Amino acid sequence: MTDRKLRKHNLRPHYLASVCLLVLLVGCASPMTPDEPEPTESATMPADAASPLPVWTPAWTATHIPSSSHTTTPAPTFTATPDPIVRFAVIGDFGDVGDAARDVANLVDSWNPEFVITTGDNNYPAGEASTIDANIGQYYHEYIHPYTGSYGEGAEINRFFPVLGNHDWITDGAQAYFDYFTLPGNERYYDVVWEHVHLFALDNLTQEPDGVGMSSRQAAWLRERLAASASPWKIVYMHAPPYSSGLHGSIDWARWPYREWGATAVLSGHDHTYERILVDGFPYFVNGLGGGAIYYFETVVEGSQVRFNGDYGAMLVEASPDFITFQFVTRAGLVIDSYTIDQTPG
């Protein structure tokens, strides 16, 4: 692992002024199917095109909500050397070769994150073995272990934690994905502890053999692992969005009681937009601007706080034992949204 990839600083996160582009379009969400095509040109927007009816708002004030805590033993998964600040990146719907995917990867690299998580659709268009290294390894090989592709050296320990997207499932039951990555557990859903952040990766697509409903084996696993976690921050992430104002819209079966089970926040993709939604004060993020064709917004869901589809980008998350901050940043470096949660003492 190169020194460039090993973060040596010990700084509290800095906060930049943020702006939000709100795009309000009325329409109806289309259902998700395992082999859905990409949207037509009428449902996409080039990165350099002006979004219709843009509304600019002042910088958002960081919002503070309490987070539940537990005293049980942490899950016996991966750990890292303790450090006051954990910095990681979130990319979604990124798995393509092109300027947008490259620009987002360069943005992520400039942050020097400790690890990267994805919200799915890692390998367009159909999850094939012939495209996976160009779509992923070309940009993120330095985070992957073991890495056996052709774009350089991999990481000494795995620092790339994806979830499956519907495009990843299309060919041979996502076999290329399982062959390419070495992930914990059954590799479809798993958890990872990294210092004071506990990650819970889900497969909430209908191809999942352990089910996607609240009574499924996967849901029981998540509920048990969340309850057992002693980490202050418990991040649940998946592909299909429980709530979204985008083209696909909200996915009903993805609406598990995450907050009641102990989660801090839920991240998803599938809609190629950025959105932050608060449901009874609990944050849901849609992050799908990693490189795939950008979508327009349709029916705005209740609780939607920030909506953006003006350019590609990624999320930067910075967590200390006392607070966690989620930012969405465009490939040009513009901070669109910044949202902070404080840890409740005791």
ZAVOKE-233308 format. One record per residue (C-alpha): residue number from 1; x, y, z. Coordinates in nm, 3 decimals. Layout:
N
@num: NUM; x: X; y: Y; z: Z
...
***
This chain:
346
@num: 1; x: 0.000; y: 0.000; z: 0.000
@num: 2; x: 0.145; y: 0.336; z: -0.098
@num: 3; x: 0.196; y: 0.621; z: 0.146
@num: 4; x: -0.046; y: 0.819; z: -0.068
@num: 5; x: -0.320; y: 0.582; z: 0.042
@num: 6; x: -0.233; y: 0.585; z: 0.412
@num: 7; x: -0.390; y: 0.884; z: 0.583
@num: 8; x: -0.149; y: 1.035; z: 0.835
@num: 9; x: -0.334; y: 1.348; z: 0.939
@num: 10; x: -0.531; y: 1.382; z: 1.261
@num: 11; x: -0.769; y: 1.669; z: 1.193
@num: 12; x: -1.129; y: 1.743; z: 1.273
@num: 13; x: -1.328; y: 1.767; z: 0.945
@num: 14; x: -1.342; y: 2.105; z: 0.782
@num: 15; x: -1.674; y: 2.230; z: 0.658
@num: 16; x: -1.724; y: 2.410; z: 0.332
@num: 17; x: -2.017; y: 2.623; z: 0.232
@num: 18; x: -2.270; y: 2.403; z: 0.057
@num: 19; x: -2.534; y: 2.473; z: -0.199
@num: 20; x: -2.829; y: 2.271; z: -0.313
@num: 21; x: -2.981; y: 2.246; z: -0.657
@num: 22; x: -3.349; y: 2.154; z: -0.633
@num: 23; x: -3.512; y: 2.009; z: -0.939
@num: 24; x: -3.887; y: 1.958; z: -0.916
@num: 25; x: -4.048; y: 1.752; z: -1.189
@num: 26; x: -4.383; y: 1.577; z: -1.159
@num: 27; x: -4.412; y: 1.224; z: -1.288
@num: 28; x: -4.456; y: 0.868; z: -1.179
@num: 29; x: -4.183; y: 0.631; z: -1.067
@num: 30; x: -4.120; y: 0.329; z: -1.283
@num: 31; x: -4.084; y: -0.015; z: -1.127
@num: 32; x: -3.751; y: -0.192; z: -1.095
@num: 33; x: -3.689; y: -0.512; z: -1.285
@num: 34; x: -3.374; y: -0.728; z: -1.284
@num: 35; x: -3.287; y: -0.651; z: -1.646
@num: 36; x: -3.422; y: -0.300; z: -1.682
@num: 37; x: -3.272; y: -0.090; z: -1.964
@num: 38; x: -3.104; y: 0.240; z: -1.907
@num: 39; x: -3.349; y: 0.534; z: -1.942
@num: 40; x: -3.404; y: 0.692; z: -2.279
@num: 41; x: -3.255; y: 1.029; z: -2.363
@num: 42; x: -3.576; y: 1.196; z: -2.241
@num: 43; x: -3.508; y: 1.062; z: -1.893
@num: 44; x: -3.140; y: 1.151; z: -1.870
@num: 45; x: -2.938; y: 1.468; z: -1.850
@num: 46; x: -2.580; y: 1.518; z: -1.968
@num: 47; x: -2.343; y: 1.635; z: -1.696
@num: 48; x: -2.291; y: 1.972; z: -1.862
@num: 49; x: -2.656; y: 2.040; z: -1.939
@num: 50; x: -2.861; y: 2.285; z: -1.735
@num: 51; x: -3.135; y: 2.117; z: -1.535
@num: 52; x: -3.484; y: 2.256; z: -1.604
@num: 53; x: -3.634; y: 2.493; z: -1.348
@num: 54; x: -3.326; y: 2.512; z: -1.124
@num: 55; x: -3.382; y: 2.663; z: -0.781
@num: 56; x: -3.075; y: 2.764; z: -0.581
@num: 57; x: -3.106; y: 2.780; z: -0.204
@num: 58; x: -2.870; y: 2.913; z: 0.065
@num: 59; x: -2.615; y: 2.684; z: 0.226
@num: 60; x: -2.773; y: 2.418; z: 0.443
@num: 61; x: -2.718; y: 2.430; z: 0.817
@num: 62; x: -2.584; y: 2.105; z: 0.957
@num: 63; x: -2.861; y: 1.916; z: 1.132
@num: 64; x: -2.813; y: 1.736; z: 1.461
@num: 65; x: -3.018; y: 1.434; z: 1.569
@num: 66; x: -2.954; y: 1.183; z: 1.848
@num: 67; x: -2.814; y: 0.840; z: 1.771
@num: 68; x: -2.885; y: 0.527; z: 1.971
@num: 69; x: -2.593; y: 0.344; z: 2.132
@num: 70; x: -2.536; y: -0.008; z: 2.254
@num: 71; x: -2.294; y: -0.168; z: 2.499
@num: 72; x: -2.281; y: -0.515; z: 2.350
@num: 73; x: -1.968; y: -0.670; z: 2.198
@num: 74; x: -1.875; y: -0.540; z: 1.849
@num: 75; x: -1.920; y: -0.774; z: 1.554
@num: 76; x: -1.603; y: -0.982; z: 1.492
@num: 77; x: -1.524; y: -0.836; z: 1.151
@num: 78; x: -1.242; y: -0.629; z: 1.002
@num: 79; x: -1.085; y: -0.354; z: 1.214
@num: 80; x: -0.821; y: -0.089; z: 1.156
@num: 81; x: -0.571; y: 0.107; z: 1.362
@num: 82; x: -0.763; y: 0.351; z: 1.588
@num: 83; x: -0.771; y: 0.712; z: 1.468
@num: 84; x: -0.995; y: 1.000; z: 1.583
@num: 85; x: -1.134; y: 1.062; z: 1.234
@num: 86; x: -1.246; y: 0.795; z: 0.988
@num: 87; x: -1.279; y: 0.923; z: 0.633
@num: 88; x: -1.448; y: 0.717; z: 0.361
@num: 89; x: -1.608; y: 0.767; z: 0.021
@num: 90; x: -1.943; y: 0.650; z: -0.114
@num: 91; x: -1.991; y: 0.598; z: -0.488
@num: 92; x: -2.302; y: 0.474; z: -0.662
@num: 93; x: -2.407; y: 0.354; z: -1.008
@num: 94; x: -2.053; y: 0.419; z: -1.123
@num: 95; x: -1.949; y: 0.105; z: -1.310
@num: 96; x: -1.875; y: 0.238; z: -1.656
@num: 97; x: -1.578; y: 0.346; z: -1.863
@num: 98; x: -1.581; y: 0.715; z: -1.945
@num: 99; x: -1.499; y: 1.068; z: -1.840
@num: 100; x: -1.763; y: 1.085; z: -1.567
@num: 101; x: -1.651; y: 0.766; z: -1.392
@num: 102; x: -1.287; y: 0.872; z: -1.420
@num: 103; x: -1.358; y: 1.219; z: -1.283
@num: 104; x: -1.546; y: 1.077; z: -0.984
@num: 105; x: -1.261; y: 0.833; z: -0.918
@num: 106; x: -1.012; y: 1.121; z: -0.927
@num: 107; x: -1.230; y: 1.313; z: -0.683
@num: 108; x: -1.239; y: 1.017; z: -0.446
@num: 109; x: -0.864; y: 0.971; z: -0.477
@num: 110; x: -0.807; y: 1.337; z: -0.386
@num: 111; x: -0.977; y: 1.274; z: -0.051
@num: 112; x: -0.736; y: 0.992; z: 0.035
@num: 113; x: -1.013; y: 0.791; z: 0.206
@num: 114; x: -0.945; y: 0.493; z: 0.426
@num: 115; x: -1.198; y: 0.288; z: 0.233
@num: 116; x: -1.469; y: 0.310; z: -0.033
@num: 117; x: -1.823; y: 0.173; z: -0.026
@num: 118; x: -2.062; y: 0.152; z: -0.320
@num: 119; x: -2.438; y: 0.163; z: -0.356
@num: 120; x: -2.442; y: -0.087; z: -0.641
@num: 121; x: -2.438; y: -0.111; z: -1.020
@num: 122; x: -2.065; y: -0.160; z: -1.015
@num: 123; x: -2.038; y: -0.316; z: -1.362
@num: 124; x: -2.247; y: -0.185; z: -1.652
@num: 125; x: -2.419; y: -0.283; z: -1.866
@num: 126; x: -2.480; y: -0.644; z: -1.767
@num: 127; x: -2.238; y: -0.751; z: -1.495
@num: 128; x: -2.008; y: -0.943; z: -1.728
@num: 129; x: -1.660; y: -1.074; z: -1.652
@num: 130; x: -1.527; y: -0.909; z: -1.968
@num: 131; x: -1.611; y: -0.559; z: -1.840
@num: 132; x: -1.563; y: -0.575; z: -1.464
@num: 133; x: -1.193; y: -0.488; z: -1.440
@num: 134; x: -1.219; y: -0.192; z: -1.676
@num: 135; x: -1.529; y: -0.066; z: -1.495
@num: 136; x: -1.394; y: -0.108; z: -1.141
@num: 137; x: -1.028; y: -0.204; z: -1.120
@num: 138; x: -0.916; y: 0.064; z: -1.362
@num: 139; x: -1.023; y: 0.329; z: -1.110
@num: 140; x: -1.023; y: 0.159; z: -0.769
@num: 141; x: -0.765; y: -0.123; z: -0.778
@num: 142; x: -0.561; y: 0.040; z: -0.498
@num: 143; x: -0.849; y: -0.026; z: -0.257
@num: 144; x: -0.914; y: -0.388; z: -0.355
@num: 145; x: -0.759; y: -0.697; z: -0.194
@num: 146; x: -0.686; y: -0.941; z: -0.334
@num: 147; x: -0.662; y: -0.768; z: -0.670
@num: 148; x: -0.578; y: -0.985; z: -0.971
@num: 149; x: -0.666; y: -0.744; z: -1.250
@num: 150; x: -0.443; y: -0.567; z: -1.499
@num: 151; x: -0.437; y: -0.205; z: -1.379
@num: 152; x: -0.167; y: -0.211; z: -1.113
@num: 153; x: -0.118; y: -0.316; z: -0.755
@num: 154; x: -0.400; y: -0.382; z: -0.515
@num: 155; x: -0.432; y: -0.300; z: -0.147
@num: 156; x: -0.262; y: -0.487; z: 0.138
@num: 157; x: -0.600; y: -0.527; z: 0.307
@num: 158; x: -0.937; y: -0.490; z: 0.138
@num: 159; x: -1.067; y: -0.134; z: 0.151
@num: 160; x: -1.344; y: -0.160; z: -0.110
@num: 161; x: -1.686; y: -0.272; z: 0.011
@num: 162; x: -1.953; y: -0.285; z: -0.263
@num: 163; x: -2.313; y: -0.398; z: -0.269
@num: 164; x: -2.484; y: -0.567; z: -0.559
@num: 165; x: -2.690; y: -0.366; z: -0.807
@num: 166; x: -2.950; y: -0.497; z: -1.050
@num: 167; x: -2.704; y: -0.462; z: -1.340
@num: 168; x: -2.450; y: -0.674; z: -1.152
@num: 169; x: -2.703; y: -0.958; z: -1.128
@num: 170; x: -2.791; y: -0.976; z: -1.499
@num: 171; x: -2.524; y: -1.218; z: -1.625
@num: 172; x: -2.479; y: -1.564; z: -1.468
@num: 173; x: -2.631; y: -1.468; z: -1.135
@num: 174; x: -2.363; y: -1.205; z: -1.060
@num: 175; x: -2.086; y: -1.464; z: -1.089
@num: 176; x: -1.837; y: -1.209; z: -1.224
@num: 177; x: -1.892; y: -0.999; z: -0.910
@num: 178; x: -1.835; y: -1.295; z: -0.677
@num: 179; x: -1.524; y: -1.399; z: -0.868
@num: 180; x: -1.379; y: -1.047; z: -0.868
@num: 181; x: -1.426; y: -0.957; z: -0.501
@num: 182; x: -1.338; y: -1.134; z: -0.178
@num: 183; x: -1.589; y: -1.008; z: 0.077
@num: 184; x: -1.698; y: -1.120; z: 0.425
@num: 185; x: -1.977; y: -1.366; z: 0.495
@num: 186; x: -2.178; y: -1.486; z: 0.198
@num: 187; x: -2.054; y: -1.180; z: 0.000
@num: 188; x: -2.410; y: -1.074; z: -0.087
@num: 189; x: -2.474; y: -0.911; z: 0.251
@num: 190; x: -2.214; y: -0.866; z: 0.522
@num: 191; x: -2.082; y: -0.629; z: 0.786
@num: 192; x: -1.746; y: -0.464; z: 0.848
@num: 193; x: -1.619; y: -0.276; z: 1.155
@num: 194; x: -1.369; y: -0.001; z: 1.079
@num: 195; x: -1.269; y: 0.182; z: 1.396
@num: 196; x: -1.586; y: 0.355; z: 1.520
@num: 197; x: -1.787; y: 0.294; z: 1.201
@num: 198; x: -1.986; y: -0.027; z: 1.152
@num: 199; x: -2.089; y: -0.097; z: 0.792
@num: 200; x: -2.385; y: -0.317; z: 0.702
@num: 201; x: -2.397; y: -0.404; z: 0.331
@num: 202; x: -2.730; y: -0.543; z: 0.208
@num: 203; x: -2.855; y: -0.707; z: -0.109
@num: 204; x: -3.211; y: -0.578; z: -0.128
@num: 205; x: -3.280; y: -0.694; z: -0.482
@num: 206; x: -3.532; y: -0.964; z: -0.569
@num: 207; x: -3.259; y: -1.204; z: -0.683
@num: 208; x: -3.134; y: -1.237; z: -0.323
@num: 209; x: -3.187; y: -1.603; z: -0.218
@num: 210; x: -3.227; y: -1.514; z: 0.151
@num: 211; x: -3.510; y: -1.274; z: 0.076
@num: 212; x: -3.568; y: -0.901; z: 0.092
@num: 213; x: -3.876; y: -0.870; z: 0.313
@num: 214; x: -3.886; y: -0.778; z: 0.682
@num: 215; x: -3.940; y: -1.145; z: 0.774
@num: 216; x: -3.651; y: -1.268; z: 0.557
@num: 217; x: -3.334; y: -1.436; z: 0.676
@num: 218; x: -3.137; y: -1.132; z: 0.562
@num: 219; x: -3.355; y: -0.897; z: 0.770
@num: 220; x: -3.315; y: -1.119; z: 1.077
@num: 221; x: -2.939; y: -1.112; z: 1.025
@num: 222; x: -2.935; y: -0.731; z: 1.003
@num: 223; x: -3.151; y: -0.689; z: 1.311
@num: 224; x: -2.927; y: -0.921; z: 1.513
@num: 225; x: -2.603; y: -0.759; z: 1.395
@num: 226; x: -2.727; y: -0.406; z: 1.459
@num: 227; x: -2.837; y: -0.501; z: 1.810
@num: 228; x: -2.497; y: -0.656; z: 1.883
@num: 229; x: -2.296; y: -0.360; z: 1.755
@num: 230; x: -2.114; y: -0.137; z: 2.004
@num: 231; x: -2.004; y: 0.111; z: 1.735
@num: 232; x: -2.134; y: 0.468; z: 1.763
@num: 233; x: -2.208; y: 0.482; z: 1.389
@num: 234; x: -2.399; y: 0.207; z: 1.210
@num: 235; x: -2.428; y: 0.269; z: 0.836
@num: 236; x: -2.668; y: 0.051; z: 0.637
@num: 237; x: -2.629; y: 0.062; z: 0.259
@num: 238; x: -2.793; y: -0.107; z: -0.037
@num: 239; x: -2.890; y: -0.051; z: -0.400
@num: 240; x: -3.270; y: -0.010; z: -0.416
@num: 241; x: -3.378; y: 0.310; z: -0.237
@num: 242; x: -3.641; y: 0.290; z: 0.038
@num: 243; x: -3.730; y: 0.651; z: -0.049
@num: 244; x: -3.650; y: 0.843; z: -0.367
@num: 245; x: -3.790; y: 1.123; z: -0.584
@num: 246; x: -3.605; y: 0.988; z: -0.886
@num: 247; x: -3.703; y: 0.790; z: -1.194
@num: 248; x: -3.741; y: 0.456; z: -1.015
@num: 249; x: -3.895; y: 0.607; z: -0.706
@num: 250; x: -3.931; y: 0.452; z: -0.362
@num: 251; x: -3.902; y: 0.075; z: -0.329
@num: 252; x: -4.159; y: -0.047; z: -0.078
@num: 253; x: -3.990; y: -0.373; z: 0.016
@num: 254; x: -3.674; y: -0.184; z: 0.111
@num: 255; x: -3.850; y: 0.000; z: 0.394
@num: 256; x: -3.731; y: -0.194; z: 0.696
@num: 257; x: -3.739; y: -0.035; z: 1.045
@num: 258; x: -3.371; y: 0.058; z: 1.031
@num: 259; x: -3.390; y: 0.326; z: 1.297
@num: 260; x: -3.575; y: 0.103; z: 1.542
@num: 261; x: -3.315; y: -0.168; z: 1.486
@num: 262; x: -3.032; y: 0.073; z: 1.570
@num: 263; x: -2.904; y: 0.215; z: 1.239
@num: 264; x: -2.761; y: 0.566; z: 1.212
@num: 265; x: -2.837; y: 0.627; z: 0.843
@num: 266; x: -2.932; y: 0.443; z: 0.523
@num: 267; x: -2.756; y: 0.492; z: 0.189
@num: 268; x: -2.878; y: 0.364; z: -0.148
@num: 269; x: -2.842; y: 0.416; z: -0.523
@num: 270; x: -3.037; y: 0.294; z: -0.829
@num: 271; x: -3.170; y: 0.641; z: -0.911
@num: 272; x: -2.890; y: 0.837; z: -1.076
@num: 273; x: -2.937; y: 1.146; z: -0.860
@num: 274; x: -2.837; y: 1.274; z: -0.519
@num: 275; x: -3.107; y: 1.317; z: -0.257
@num: 276; x: -3.132; y: 1.346; z: 0.119
@num: 277; x: -3.463; y: 1.253; z: 0.275
@num: 278; x: -3.565; y: 1.273; z: 0.641
@num: 279; x: -3.836; y: 1.034; z: 0.758
@num: 280; x: -3.934; y: 1.120; z: 1.115
@num: 281; x: -3.589; y: 1.274; z: 1.153
@num: 282; x: -3.402; y: 0.967; z: 1.025
@num: 283; x: -3.173; y: 1.024; z: 0.723
@num: 284; x: -3.195; y: 0.835; z: 0.395
@num: 285; x: -2.949; y: 0.919; z: 0.118
@num: 286; x: -2.973; y: 0.836; z: -0.253
@num: 287; x: -2.631; y: 0.846; z: -0.417
@num: 288; x: -2.628; y: 0.736; z: -0.781
@num: 289; x: -2.420; y: 1.000; z: -0.961
@num: 290; x: -2.102; y: 0.793; z: -0.995
@num: 291; x: -2.090; y: 0.769; z: -1.374
@num: 292; x: -2.412; y: 0.629; z: -1.522
@num: 293; x: -2.649; y: 0.847; z: -1.727
@num: 294; x: -2.803; y: 1.111; z: -1.499
@num: 295; x: -3.179; y: 1.092; z: -1.433
@num: 296; x: -3.440; y: 1.362; z: -1.394
@num: 297; x: -3.645; y: 1.384; z: -1.076
@num: 298; x: -4.008; y: 1.288; z: -1.083
@num: 299; x: -4.261; y: 1.287; z: -0.797
@num: 300; x: -4.104; y: 1.448; z: -0.490
@num: 301; x: -4.137; y: 1.227; z: -0.183
@num: 302; x: -4.240; y: 1.361; z: 0.154
@num: 303; x: -3.939; y: 1.451; z: 0.365
@num: 304; x: -3.710; y: 1.529; z: 0.071
@num: 305; x: -3.460; y: 1.791; z: 0.190
@num: 306; x: -3.202; y: 1.815; z: -0.089
@num: 307; x: -3.223; y: 1.704; z: -0.452
@num: 308; x: -2.943; y: 1.741; z: -0.706
@num: 309; x: -2.882; y: 1.610; z: -1.057
@num: 310; x: -2.663; y: 1.881; z: -1.205
@num: 311; x: -2.336; y: 1.687; z: -1.226
@num: 312; x: -2.159; y: 1.368; z: -1.124
@num: 313; x: -2.000; y: 1.326; z: -0.784
@num: 314; x: -1.956; y: 1.119; z: -0.469
@num: 315; x: -2.012; y: 1.136; z: -0.096
@num: 316; x: -1.738; y: 1.205; z: 0.156
@num: 317; x: -1.816; y: 1.078; z: 0.506
@num: 318; x: -1.606; y: 1.179; z: 0.808
@num: 319; x: -1.669; y: 1.022; z: 1.147
@num: 320; x: -1.525; y: 1.072; z: 1.493
@num: 321; x: -1.651; y: 0.897; z: 1.807
@num: 322; x: -1.867; y: 1.207; z: 1.869
@num: 323; x: -2.009; y: 1.305; z: 1.530
@num: 324; x: -2.047; y: 1.192; z: 1.171
@num: 325; x: -2.075; y: 1.422; z: 0.868
@num: 326; x: -2.208; y: 1.326; z: 0.524
@num: 327; x: -2.124; y: 1.550; z: 0.228
@num: 328; x: -2.207; y: 1.521; z: -0.139
@num: 329; x: -1.941; y: 1.679; z: -0.360
@num: 330; x: -1.946; y: 1.719; z: -0.738
@num: 331; x: -1.653; y: 1.617; z: -0.956
@num: 332; x: -1.574; y: 1.990; z: -0.981
@num: 333; x: -1.535; y: 2.006; z: -0.603
@num: 334; x: -1.863; y: 2.185; z: -0.523
@num: 335; x: -2.017; y: 2.079; z: -0.191
@num: 336; x: -2.389; y: 2.032; z: -0.257
@num: 337; x: -2.498; y: 1.905; z: 0.082
@num: 338; x: -2.349; y: 1.867; z: 0.430
@num: 339; x: -2.532; y: 1.688; z: 0.710
@num: 340; x: -2.400; y: 1.617; z: 1.059
@num: 341; x: -2.526; y: 1.385; z: 1.333
@num: 342; x: -2.399; y: 1.418; z: 1.690
@num: 343; x: -2.358; y: 1.119; z: 1.917
@num: 344; x: -2.571; y: 1.134; z: 2.231
@num: 345; x: -2.347; y: 1.103; z: 2.542
@num: 346; x: -2.386; y: 0.784; z: 2.743
***
